[in-house]
Amino acid sequence: MLIREGQVAVITGGASGIGYGLAEALAARGVRLVISDIREDGLIAAAAALRDVEVTAVVAEVSDETSVRALAERTMDAYGRVDLVCNNAGVVCPAAPLWEQDAGTWQRMIGVKILGVVHGVKAFAPLLIDQGTGHFLNTASSGGLAPLPGRTPYTGTMHAVVGLTETLDLELKEAAPGLGATVLCPGLVDTPLGQNSAALGAIELPAGATPSMRSLAATRGGILSPREVAESALAAIEAGRVHVAPGDGVVARARARVDSLLADITVA
């Protein structure tokens, strides 16, 4: 799908991080925006910062199907069409082995990362199919391409988003050749995801902590800005790619997983 001035994009989790990076990148191309987030204060600030482009801000909870349907209705009321749906909202989980992760963590991760994408697709896919054109961008993580010990609810749901998107792309293309889906699997990105997750009660941070992905970059490779990730994602959409995975070391980790998988299943 080619991204053109005057198109309409919906971005969940659009108040900060990768979502806001996508909003900036799309605004620079003249795309009209619907940005959504559960955090009203952040949403207001983000909408105010996006100058010289039409922006509609909508508070929505992606784990609630009714809320996402209302987001689709607001989009159509505002613009009468939608071209790109970015199912981007996310949250992280506590660091612990699988057997120590509680049920609430699993429910939260599944609700936001899996059902959030499902609700977005169910609400917007019929609109795109009626148009015969459009695209979904579903944000996962490099944790959806390779194991991430200590974060099983996170990596498990991210793997699900990868498989869901691969299948969704095929289903959409069967419905209309002008449709498609891309999954975004970045490595380290400089975002406030940890702070936002703590504010929502998903994790606990040590007193006085101001965590940043930059603290991991020194040991695990370079770190990307949200805008860099967004530009990579938009380039992949325009190239018709189903997968995009920017970031140092992501390809190597994915290749190691695939090599291990093939070695296991090809044993005579």
Disulfide bonds with the S-S distance in Angstrom:
none
